[in-house]
Amino acid sequence: MTHILTLNAGSSSIKFALFEAESLNERVRGQIEGIGTTPRLSAKVADADKTEKELDGSEIDNHASALAAILTLINESFSGAQVAAVGHRIVHGGPDYASPIVIDDESFAGLEKFIPLAPLHQPHNLSGVRAAQAAFPEAVQIACFDTSFHRQHPWVNDTYALPLALYEEGVRRYGFHGLSYEYVTRALKELAPMHAAGRVVVSHLGNGASMCAIQGGQSVGSTMGFTALDGLPMGTRCGQLDPGVVLYLMAAKGLSATEIENLLYKQSGLKGLSGLSNDMRVLEEAGTIEAQRAIDYFVFRIRRELGAMVAILSGLDALVFCGGIGENAWGIRERVCRDFGWLGLELEGSRNRAAETVISSERSRVRVFIIPTNEELMIASHAAETAKAAVRSAAAA
């Protein structure tokens, strides 16, 4: 039986899932963390208990060796499983890619040019591609972009007030987390089609966090912009920042571009504000003033951006929470939605604490949902469609 493998490669981890090619039934889902240090595999194989085990750090020291361990797990679980296509989450597609593509040498070189726009993600996404090409030389390699969902933004939501030549060169607002938003939008259409056809704000809240204004299923505004730094504060990323701060860090503090990049991407956000952790669970339990202030700022920025998204949409019909924090932190959801009665939004406390699918009250005009995101299934769906199209194109030629 042929399968589709999905990969989401980070700096020291690979998230993966295996799907049957025709039905898209999920067979395996898991991740390897700590590549190059203390690697650990955790995976859930269909109809079996979850597997968790330590791996040999001297053997699992790069993406290629991690992928070999994943392949071993697949072969042990499904003898003779054939991987016909590998779908990759690629964070940045730049201005050129508005839909998934088959990766060849030319497109790979093009994607490398976007590394400066997503330095925390793009190099590792592409390392995963190279590892998969070596491990599955006969499989079709397909790039699925986090920016694609936002490529039809109105011009005013896509630009900065900079000289127009820079916009033409690609300095524009791209938006990210598109695979998550696309999945949630499709899921909402099945769950509540009338709301999905209206004015929706989706809050993807996790270690990476953003919000998206969606009108009739189409992204019309996003809190993220040119890079995945903008908008909401995140686990270790700063979110919205006066560009003058960067100039100050360069001129007055003498920091290099590399040092500023490290500060803004890896030392800021919840971690920087709390001086403790980027994990919301840790902060909620810590009880320190710094941890509480970090949470307060996180909530404040979400509420502020919710107001902005409502302005873009000229109203609101549905609010959706997804992502690790959005799906699991009932206290954050409660604080975000508090005092929005003027908008016609009211939570029902018991539903919210129980993390039900609909957590708004019966009298709330705005329906509030929790929809667990599934980027892997979205990638697999795109990979299946793109691989079939490639086969048809090759046959026609």
N, C-alpha and C positions, 0 to 999 in steps of 0.2 A: 504494500500500500504506500502511495506517495504522501509526503507530509510537507508542511511549511514550518520552517524554524524562524522565530523572531528573536532578534538580538537588540539589546539596549546597553551599549558598552560605555561604562564610565572610566574614570582614571584608575580605579583599583577594583572594579566590579564588572560583572556582566549579568544582566537580567535576561532570562530566556524563557521561551515557551514553545511547545511543539503542538501543531494542529494537523488534523487530517485535512488533506488538500481540498477535497470535494465538499465535505460537510462543515468544515471549520470547527469540528468538535475538538476541544482542548484535551490533550493527552498528558502533557507534562508542563509544569510551570515552576520556575525556581530562580536561584541566583547563586553566583560565586562571589563572595566578598573577600577583601584582604589580599588581592592578587599581589604577589611580590613580597608579602610580609607573613601574615598568618592566615592563609586562605581557608575559607570554610564554605562548604556546599550545603545549601538547603533547597529541597525540591519536593513537590507534591506530584506524584504520578497517579493518573486516574485509577480509581478503585484500589488504592493502596495507601498505607500510612505515609505521613510526611517523613522524608529522609533528611537527616542532618548529620554532617560529619566533618571533621577536620581533614584538611588535605596537606600534602607535603609541600612546605613552603619553598624548598629547593627545586621542586619539580614544577609547581604552578607559579611561575615568576613573570608571566606575560599573558597577553590576551590569547595568543596561539595555544599555549599550554592549557589555559583555562578552558578554551573551546574544545580541546582534546578530551578534557575531563567530562565536559557536557556530552560530547559524542559517545563516550564510554557509557555514561548513564543511560542515554537513549538506546544504545545497542543492547544493553543489559535488560532494559525494560521492554523493548519492542524489537525482537530479533528480525532483521531484514528490513527495518524501516528505511525507506528511501527519502532523502531530503531533496525535493525537486526545486525548491525556492527558499531563499533566505531573505527575510524582510528586516531591514535595519532602520532603527530610529536615528535620523540625522537631524540635529537640532536646527541647523541653519541652511536654508535653501537659497538665500539671497533674493534678488529681484527676478531671477531667471526661472526658478522652479516653482510652479503653482500646483503641481500634481506629482505623484510618485513616478520614478524613472528606473529603467534598467541601468545598472552601473557598468560603465565601460571605462577604458583608460582615460578617454577625453573628459567624461563627466566627473570622474574621480579627481582629476587635476583641477577641474572647476570648483569642486567642493572644497579642496584644500585652500583655495583663495579666501574662503569665508572663515578660516581658523581665527584671524584676528577679531572677528565679530562675535565669536562664541568660544573663547579660549578655554573655558572650563569644561566644554563638552565636545566640540567638533573634532579635536585631535584624537580623542578616545573613540568616538563614533567611527572614525575612519580606520583606526587600528583594528576595530572589530570587523570592518569590511575586509581588510587585508587577511586577517586570520581566517575568516569564513571562506574567502576565495581559495586559500590553500587547503582548508579542510574539506570543502565541497566544490571541487573544480568543475563538476558537471552541473551544478545548481545555478539557477538564475539569481543574481544578487540584485536586490531592489531597495532603493532609497525611499523612505517615507519621511516627509519633512514636517517639523513642528511649526514651521512658518506658513505652510500652504493654506491652511484654513483662513488665514487673515489677508490673503493676497488681493481680495476684491474690496478692501477698505475704500470708503470715500476718500478723495484726495486730501481733504482737510484733516482726516485722521491718520494719514499716511506720511505726512511731511513735517519738517521742522522749518522754523523761520530763518533759514540759512540761504545763502546764494543758491539759486536754482541749479547751477551747475553741479553742486554737491548732491542734490537729489538725483539728478540724472546719472551720477556716478554710483548711486546706491546708498547714499546716506539718508535713510528714511526709517520710518517706524515699521517694523516687521511683525511684532507680536510673536509669542511663543506658546507652548503647551497646546498647539493646535490639534495634535492627535487626541489628546484628552477631551478637548472641547468638541471635536467632531464626534467622538464616541458618545459623549453625554447628550449632544444634540439629537443624535439618532435614537438613543434610548428614551429621551423625553418625548420624541415624536410617537413612539409606540405606547408610552405610558400615559401621556396626556396631550394628544395631538392638537387640541385647540390652544393650549398654552404654548406648545412648541412653535405654532404658527405666529405667535405674537411677539411681545417684547420680553426678552429673557436676559438675565445676568447670571453667568456661571462663575462661581468662585472656586478656583483650583488652589487649595490651601495645603501646602506641605513644606518640605525643606526648600523647594522652589515654589513660589506663590505668585499668582496673577489672577486677574479678573477679565472677563470678556463680555461685551455687550453684543447680543445676537438678535437680529430682527428677521423674522420669517426664516430662521435656520441659517442666516448668513451673518458672519462676523462683521460688525460695523465699528467696533472700537475695542481697544485692548490697553491694559495698564502697562504692558511691556512695550519697548520701543526698538531702538537700533540694536541693542544687545539685551541679554536676559538679566541685566542689572536693574532696569527701570521699574517704577511702580511701587508695589508693596515691598516692605522689608521681608526678608526671607531668613532661612536658617543661618547662613553666613554671608549673604549678600545684602547690600545697603538699601536697595530700592531707590525711590526718587531722591535726587541729590542736585543741589544747585551746582552747575558746572564750575562756578567760581571756587568751590571747595577744591576741585582738582587743580585749578591754577594756583591756589594757595599752597597746596601740598607740594607742588613743583617748585614754586618760587621761594616761599618762606621756609618750608621744611626740607627742601632739597631732595625730595624723594624722586626716584627714577620711575619711568613708566612701569617697569616690572614690579617695583615695590608698591606703587599705587594699585596696580591690578591685583596683587596679592591682598592688599588691605580691603579693597572694595568687594572682591569676590569671596574671600576666605576668612576674613577676620571681623566682618561687620554683621549687620542683621541682628537676630536674636542672640547670637553668640557674643557679638561685640557689645551690645547694650547690657546684657546680663553679666558679662564677664565669667560666665559659667558654662553654658551649653547652647547648642542649636536645636535641641530636642524639646518640643513643647511639653512633653510629659514630665521631663526633668524640671523644667521651669515652674510648672504648676505645682509640683510637690516641694520645691525648694523653700518657698516662704520668705525669701530675701527681698529687700526693697528693690534691688537691681533687677531681679527676676520679674517682679511684679510690674516694674516700669517697662521692661521689655515687652511683656504681654500687653500692657496698656497701649503702648505705641503701635503694636501690631494690630490691635483691634481698632484703634483710632484711624489708622491708615486704610483699613478695609472699609470702614464706615464712610470715610471721605471719598474713596474711590467708588463706592456704591452710589453715592450721590452724583458723581460725575457720569457714571454709566447710565443712570436714570435720565440725566439731562440729555445725553446723546440719543437715547431712545424715546424721549418725550413721554416717559411714563414707564410702568413696569407691570407685567402680568405674572412673571414667575422668577423666583430666585432659586438657584441650585447650588448646593455645596458638594464638592468632591475633593479628592486628595486625602492624604493621611490625616491632616488636621481637620479638614472640612468634614470628613466622614466619621471621625472618632471623637473629636473634642466638643462635647455638647455645651460646655461652658463658654467656649469661644463663639459658637453659633448663637447662643443666647445673648451674649453681650453685643455681638454684631447687629442683631435684629432689634435690640431694645430701643424703645422710643421712636420707632418708625411707624407709629400709628397714623401719622399725618399722610403717609404714603399708602395707607390701607394694608399694612403688613403687620401681622401679629402671630407669634409662635404659640403653640400649645405645649406647655411645659413638660407634661408626661410623655408626649410623643417625641419631643426633642431629646429627652434623657434616654428614651428607649431606642433612639436612632431609627425611627420608622421612616418609611419612604416619603410620606407626606407629614411634615412637622408643623405646618401652619394650623391655626385655629379654624373652626368652622366659619367664623365671621370675618376672617381675613380675606380681603379682596385679592391680595397677592398670594398666590400659592407658593409655598416653600418646600423644596424637595431635597432629599439626600440621594444621590445617584452615584454609587461606587464606579469610578472610572475603570476602563479596561483598554489601555493603550495597546497592549499586546494583540488583542483581538482586532483592533482597528488596523494595526500593521499587517496582520495576517490576511485580513480582508483585502487590503490594498495590494498586497503581494500576490494573492491569488488572481485578482483581476488583471494586474499588470503582466503577470507571467503568461496568462492566457492570451492577452493582446499581443504579446511579443511572439508567441507561437503562431498566431494567425497572420501576423505581419511577415514572419519568415516564410510561411507556406505560400503566401501571395506573391512574394518576391521570386 
